[in-house]
Amino acid sequence: MKQALQLKVGQSLTMTPQLQQAIKLLQMSSLDLQQEITRALEENPLLEREEEIEQASEPSENSITEQETPVDSIEIAIETDWSDTNHFDLNRPMTRVASDDEYDSYENRASENLTLADHLLWQLNLMPLTERDMLIARVLVDSINSDGFLDANLEEITTALAQELEDLEFDEVECVLHQIQRLDPVGIGARGIAESLTVQLAALGLTGGDVSLPLALVQNHLELLTKKDRAGLKRALNCTDEKLDIALELIRSLDPKPGSNIGSNNPEYVTPDLIVRRSTEGWIVELNPDALPRVAINQTYQNFIKSGDKSETNDYLKGQLQEARWFVKSLKSRAETLLKVGTCIVEEQIEFFEKGPVAMKPMVLADIANRVEMHESTISRVTTQKYMHTPRGTLELKYFFSSHVGTDGGGEASSTAIKEHIKELISDENPKKPLSDNKLSKMLSGRGFKVARRTIAKYREMLGISGSSERKQLF
């Protein structure tokens, strides 16, 4: 085989480090972006928060004299024009830094999340329990789930504890369980909803009043209550309508899951990336100043870079300066893209901001991609985990994208608008005669929407609304 050299000319797409970094920052949420900026500030000495630079920019007399001395510096020659990327602020006002001690107020300190087990053990420690009973109580508390019910079988718990406690009997464990059930919240540690309601009713009976009828109901006829069989309850309890209504009202005031309100997860706070407000000129979209990073190039380190210096330190600073400028430019590109996409979304969904979800316009990613002349994948990255604060609430950008259904006039309606109409119709229905999916389909047809019954069922399930038979209320 004869060896030879060949020269070929061709074109190919390559993912440059700058493009990879820009894409990475674009798809980050505001929280992830802050973490990435913190990492970059720790690794790159030429990056610095602008507020730190402004604090250090107040020169003293000695520093003024030193700055008059010329310093040889070199600009890094690369493909992109970096003339406008020494800083990134987008005219953003000064904001406080969470790490500053002067702003470390009590409001910024998160309280420790109290679990249900901690709440119960705190109360048990205040009770005159023996060491033996305290051990049993701790095991029982560990077996209570987040709703407040005892997950494990009491006989199994007794068998397991008998290996550590001599002469342990089932009645002794059950006695400790009854003490736990009287703790706050009342009814905790029950072995079922009937027992939990019974304990709560018994506690109400101690304060005065007759609870015999509701006690008989939850202890013996809970199945009839679940089926909403009013006639069956009247026959079983042998009571009048008035007494039955009083008993049902008392039962409704009880908590079927007594442990659900304690030890809940900490709320997740969302920082909106965009703010939409209305002015005399119309709707205005702005970048949220609290979500914008203020990062700039540290001029002190940049001035240390000398032309013609081939030392290891100088080469290191050159590389860090180039990476810093890439990073700052990527941040600016992210903000500009987010603002452009947000503005287009608001322009497309003006009816939503004017009239609410019922006027939501059907829209897909391609609609915005065509307007801003970007790829659909870029729009998908921009709208993922990005939020917009509007007069109608803080909404994720993806909320404004939805499929469409046909209308009688030959047009299209957003699925979000259809869901809102379904919620409105169900909220106004008669509880004793709830609307079926077929009836909802006919009523929507009267409003000009062509929606099949199975589509109604799908949207209803997405909204977390049960079927008509389950929504029916006989009392």
C-alpha positions in Angstrom: 0.0 0.0 0.0 1.3 3.3 -1.0 1.4 6.0 1.7 0.5 9.6 0.7 -0.5 12.9 2.3 -3.9 14.3 1.5 -5.4 17.8 2.3 -9.1 18.1 2.8 -11.2 21.1 3.4 -14.5 20.7 5.3 -16.9 22.4 7.8 -18.0 20.9 11.1 -19.7 22.2 14.2 -17.7 22.1 17.4 -18.7 22.9 21.0 -16.2 25.5 22.1 -15.5 25.9 25.9 -17.3 29.3 25.7 -20.4 27.7 24.2 -20.5 24.8 26.6 -20.2 27.2 29.5 -23.0 29.5 28.1 -25.3 26.5 27.7 -24.6 25.2 31.2 -25.4 28.6 32.8 -28.5 29.1 30.6 -30.2 26.0 31.9 -29.4 26.6 35.6 -32.0 27.8 38.0 -31.3 31.0 40.0 -30.3 28.9 43.0 -27.9 26.7 41.0 -26.5 29.8 39.3 -25.6 31.4 42.7 -23.8 28.2 43.7 -21.9 28.2 40.4 -20.9 31.8 40.8 -19.7 31.1 44.3 -17.6 28.2 43.0 -16.2 30.4 40.2 -15.3 33.1 42.7 -13.4 30.7 44.9 -11.5 29.2 42.0 -10.7 32.2 39.9 -8.8 35.1 41.6 -9.7 37.5 38.7 -13.4 37.2 39.4 -14.9 39.3 42.2 -18.3 40.5 43.2 -18.9 44.1 42.2 -19.9 45.2 45.7 -16.5 44.1 46.9 -14.8 46.0 44.1 -16.8 49.2 44.8 -15.9 49.0 48.5 -12.2 48.7 47.6 -12.5 51.4 44.9 -12.3 54.3 47.4 -8.6 55.2 47.0 -6.5 56.7 49.7 -3.8 59.3 49.1 -1.1 56.6 49.0 -3.1 54.5 46.6 -3.6 57.5 44.3 0.2 58.0 44.1 0.8 54.3 43.3 -1.8 54.3 40.6 0.0 57.1 38.7 2.8 54.7 38.1 2.3 53.0 34.7 1.9 49.2 34.6 2.5 47.2 31.5 -0.6 45.0 30.8 -1.6 42.8 28.0 -5.0 42.1 26.4 -5.7 38.5 25.7 -6.3 38.0 21.9 -9.2 35.6 21.3 -12.0 35.2 18.8 -14.7 37.2 20.7 -14.8 40.9 21.4 -14.5 41.3 25.1 -14.6 45.1 25.2 -17.9 45.1 27.1 -17.4 42.1 29.4 -15.2 43.5 32.1 -18.2 43.6 34.3 -21.9 42.5 34.3 -24.6 44.4 36.1 -27.3 45.4 33.6 -27.7 48.7 35.5 -28.5 46.7 38.6 -28.7 48.5 42.0 -26.6 47.5 44.9 -27.9 44.5 46.9 -27.0 43.1 50.2 -24.7 40.0 50.4 -26.0 37.2 52.6 -22.5 36.6 54.0 -22.2 40.2 55.4 -22.3 40.1 59.2 -24.0 43.5 59.4 -27.1 42.0 57.6 -27.1 38.7 59.6 -30.5 39.4 61.2 -32.9 37.1 63.0 -35.1 37.1 60.0 -32.4 35.4 57.9 -31.8 32.6 60.3 -33.8 29.5 59.5 -35.3 27.7 62.5 -34.8 24.0 63.0 -37.5 21.9 61.6 -39.4 20.1 64.4 -40.4 16.5 63.6 -43.4 14.7 64.9 -41.2 12.3 66.9 -39.4 15.3 68.5 -42.7 16.9 69.4 -44.0 13.7 71.1 -40.7 12.9 72.9 -40.6 16.5 74.3 -44.0 15.9 75.9 -43.1 12.4 77.2 -40.0 13.9 78.9 -42.3 16.1 80.9 -44.4 13.1 82.1 -43.6 11.1 85.3 -42.8 7.9 83.4 -40.5 5.1 84.6 -37.4 4.2 82.7 -39.3 1.0 81.5 -42.3 2.9 80.3 -40.1 5.5 78.6 -38.3 2.8 76.6 -41.7 1.4 75.5 -42.8 4.9 74.6 -39.7 5.6 72.5 -40.3 2.4 70.5 -43.9 3.3 69.9 -43.1 6.9 68.8 -40.6 5.5 66.3 -43.4 3.4 64.8 -45.7 6.3 64.2 -45.8 7.6 60.6 -46.1 11.2 59.4 -49.9 11.1 59.4 -49.9 10.1 63.1 -50.9 6.4 62.8 -49.1 3.5 64.3 -47.5 1.6 61.4 -46.4 -1.5 63.3 -48.5 -4.2 64.9 -48.7 -3.8 68.7 -48.2 -7.5 69.2 -45.0 -7.5 67.1 -43.7 -4.5 69.1 -44.5 -6.4 72.4 -42.6 -9.4 71.1 -39.6 -7.3 70.1 -39.5 -5.5 73.5 -39.8 -8.7 75.5 -36.3 -9.5 74.6 -35.0 -6.5 76.5 -37.7 -6.1 79.2 -38.6 -9.0 81.5 -42.2 -10.1 82.1 -43.5 -7.6 79.5 -47.1 -8.1 78.7 -49.3 -6.8 75.8 -51.5 -4.8 78.2 -48.5 -2.8 79.5 -47.5 -1.7 76.0 -51.1 -0.8 75.2 -51.3 1.3 78.4 -48.3 3.3 77.3 -49.9 3.7 73.8 -53.0 5.1 75.3 -50.9 7.7 77.2 -49.3 8.7 73.9 -52.7 9.0 72.2 -53.6 11.7 74.8 -50.6 13.8 73.9 -50.8 16.8 71.5 -52.2 16.3 68.9 -54.9 14.2 70.4 -55.5 10.9 68.6 -51.9 10.4 67.7 -50.6 6.8 67.6 -54.0 5.3 66.7 -54.2 2.0 64.8 -56.8 3.4 62.4 -58.9 6.3 61.6 -61.8 4.9 63.7 -59.6 4.7 66.8 -58.2 8.2 66.2 -61.6 9.8 65.9 -62.7 7.9 69.0 -59.9 9.3 71.1 -60.6 12.8 69.9 -64.3 12.5 70.6 -63.5 11.1 74.1 -61.3 14.1 74.8 -64.1 16.4 73.7 -66.5 14.6 76.0 -64.3 15.4 79.0 -64.9 19.1 78.4 -68.7 18.6 78.7 -71.4 17.7 76.3 -72.9 14.5 75.0 -70.7 12.7 72.4 -72.4 9.3 72.6 -74.0 9.5 69.1 -70.9 10.5 67.2 -68.9 7.9 69.2 -71.3 5.2 68.2 -71.1 6.4 64.6 -67.3 6.3 64.2 -67.0 3.0 66.3 -69.7 1.0 64.6 -70.9 2.7 61.4 -67.9 4.3 59.8 -68.4 2.4 56.6 -71.9 3.9 56.2 -70.3 7.3 56.8 -67.8 6.7 54.1 -70.5 5.7 51.6 -72.4 8.8 52.6 -75.5 6.7 53.3 -77.6 9.1 55.3 -80.7 6.9 55.3 -78.6 3.9 56.6 -77.1 6.0 59.3 -80.5 7.2 60.5 -81.7 3.6 60.7 -78.6 2.3 62.4 -78.4 5.1 65.0 -82.2 5.5 65.4 -81.9 9.3 65.4 -83.6 12.3 63.9 -82.2 14.4 61.1 -81.3 17.2 63.5 -79.3 14.9 65.9 -77.5 13.3 62.9 -76.5 16.7 61.5 -75.1 17.7 64.9 -73.1 14.5 65.1 -71.8 14.9 61.6 -70.8 18.5 62.2 -68.8 17.4 65.2 -67.1 14.6 63.3 -66.1 17.1 60.5 -64.4 19.3 63.1 -62.0 16.4 64.0 -58.6 15.8 62.3 -58.5 12.5 60.4 -54.7 12.7 60.2 -53.6 14.3 63.4 -49.9 14.1 62.7 -49.9 15.7 59.3 -49.7 19.3 60.6 -46.5 18.7 62.6 -43.1 18.1 61.2 -44.0 19.1 57.7 -41.2 19.9 55.3 -39.7 23.4 55.2 -41.3 25.6 52.6 -39.4 26.0 49.4 -38.9 29.6 48.4 -38.6 30.6 44.8 -36.7 33.6 43.6 -38.3 34.8 40.4 -36.0 35.6 37.5 -38.3 38.1 35.8 -40.8 40.6 37.1 -43.9 41.6 35.1 -45.7 44.8 36.0 -48.2 47.0 34.4 -47.6 50.7 33.6 -49.5 53.4 31.8 -47.6 52.3 28.6 -48.6 48.6 29.0 -47.0 45.5 30.4 -43.2 45.7 31.2 -40.9 42.8 31.7 -37.7 43.3 33.8 -35.0 41.2 35.2 -35.3 40.7 38.9 -32.4 42.6 40.5 -32.2 40.2 43.5 -31.6 37.2 41.1 -29.0 38.9 39.0 -25.3 38.2 39.9 -22.9 41.2 40.0 -19.6 39.8 38.9 -16.7 41.7 37.4 -13.0 41.4 36.6 -10.6 42.3 39.4 -8.6 45.1 37.9 -5.8 44.7 40.4 -4.9 41.2 39.3 -5.5 42.2 35.7 -2.8 44.9 35.9 -0.3 42.3 37.1 -0.3 40.7 33.7 2.7 42.0 31.8 3.4 41.8 28.1 6.3 39.7 27.1 6.5 38.0 30.5 6.7 34.2 30.0 6.8 33.3 33.7 4.5 30.7 35.1 2.6 33.2 37.3 2.0 35.5 34.3 0.7 32.6 32.1 -1.6 31.5 34.9 -3.1 35.0 35.2 -3.6 35.2 31.5 -5.5 31.9 31.5 -7.6 33.0 34.5 -8.4 36.3 32.8 -9.6 34.6 29.7 -11.8 32.2 31.7 -13.1 35.1 33.8 -14.2 37.1 30.7 -15.8 34.0 29.3 -17.8 33.6 32.5 -18.9 37.2 32.7 -20.0 37.2 29.0 -21.9 34.0 29.6 -23.7 35.5 32.5 -24.6 38.6 30.4 -25.8 36.3 27.5 -28.0 34.3 29.9 -29.7 37.4 31.3 -30.3 38.9 27.8 -31.7 35.7 26.5 -34.0 35.2 29.5 -35.3 38.8 29.2 -35.9 38.4 25.4 -37.8 35.1 25.9 -39.8 36.5 28.8 -40.8 39.5 26.8 -42.0 37.4 23.9 -44.0 35.2 26.3 -45.8 38.2 27.8 -46.5 39.7 24.4 -48.0 36.4 23.2 -50.1 36.0 26.4 -51.4 39.5 26.9 -54.9 38.1 27.2 -53.8 35.9 30.2 -52.5 38.9 32.1 -55.6 40.9 31.3 -58.3 38.3 31.9 -56.7 35.4 33.7 -56.1 31.7 32.9 -59.5 31.4 31.1 -57.9 33.5 28.3 -54.7 31.6 28.1 -53.5 31.3 24.5 -52.3 27.9 23.2 -48.5 28.2 22.6 -45.6 25.8 22.0 -41.9 26.2 22.2 -41.6 26.6 18.5 -43.8 29.8 18.6 -41.3 31.6 20.8 -38.3 30.0 19.1 -39.4 31.5 15.7 -39.9 34.9 17.2 -36.5 35.2 18.9 -34.8 33.2 16.2 -33.4 30.5 18.5 -33.6 26.8 18.5 -36.4 25.1 20.5 -33.9 23.4 22.7 -32.6 26.8 23.8 -36.1 27.9 24.6 -36.6 24.7 26.6 -33.4 25.5 28.6 -34.5 29.1 29.2 -37.9 28.2 30.5 -37.0 25.3 32.8 -36.8 26.2 36.5 -37.1 29.9 35.6 -39.9 31.9 37.3 -41.8 35.0 36.5 -43.4 37.2 39.2 -46.7 38.6 37.8 -49.8 40.2 39.3 -51.4 36.8 39.0 -48.7 35.0 41.0 -45.2 33.7 40.6 -45.3 31.2 37.7 -42.8 29.0 36.0 -42.2 30.0 32.4 -43.3 26.6 31.2 -46.7 27.3 32.6 -47.4 29.5 29.6 -46.9 26.7 27.1 -49.8 24.3 26.6 -51.5 22.2 24.0 -54.7 23.2 22.2 -58.2 22.0 21.5 -60.6 23.1 18.8 -63.4 25.6 19.1 -66.8 25.9 17.4 -65.5 28.9 15.6 -62.7 27.0 14.0 -60.1 28.5 16.3 -58.0 27.0 19.0 -58.1 27.2 22.8 -55.4 26.4 25.4 -55.7 23.3 27.6 -54.9 25.6 30.5 -58.0 27.7 29.7 -60.1 24.5 29.4 -58.9 23.4 32.9 -59.8 26.7 34.3 -63.3 26.4 32.8 -63.6 22.9 34.3 -62.6 24.2 37.8 -65.1 27.0 37.5 -68.0 24.7 36.5 -67.2 22.2 39.3 -66.9 24.9 41.9 -70.4 26.1 41.0 -72.0 22.7 40.9 -74.6 21.4 43.3 -72.8 19.1 45.8 -75.8 16.8 45.9 -75.9 16.5 42.1 -72.3 16.9 40.9 -71.6 17.2 37.2 -70.5 14.1 35.3 -67.7 14.3 32.7 -70.3 13.9 29.9 -72.3 16.8 31.3 -69.1 18.9 31.6 -68.4 18.2 28.0 -71.8 19.4 26.9 -71.5 22.6 29.0 -68.1 23.3 27.6 -69.6 22.8 24.1 -72.1 25.5 25.0 -69.2 27.8 25.7 -67.7 27.1 22.3 -65.1 24.4 23.2 -65.0 21.0 21.5 -63.8 18.7 24.3 -64.4 15.0 24.4 -65.5 13.3 27.6 -62.3 11.3 28.0 -60.4 14.6 27.6 -62.5 16.1 30.4 -61.6 13.1 32.6 -57.9 13.5 31.9 -57.9 17.2 32.7 -60.0 16.6 35.8 -57.4 14.1 37.1 -54.6 16.5 36.3 -56.3 19.0 38.5 -56.7 16.5 41.3 -60.5 16.6 41.2 -62.3 13.3 41.9 -65.1 11.9 39.8 -68.8 12.9 40.2 -69.7 9.9 42.4 -66.9 10.7 44.9 -67.8 14.4 44.9 -71.4 13.7 45.7 -72.5 15.0 49.2 -75.7 13.7 50.6 -75.2 15.6 53.9 
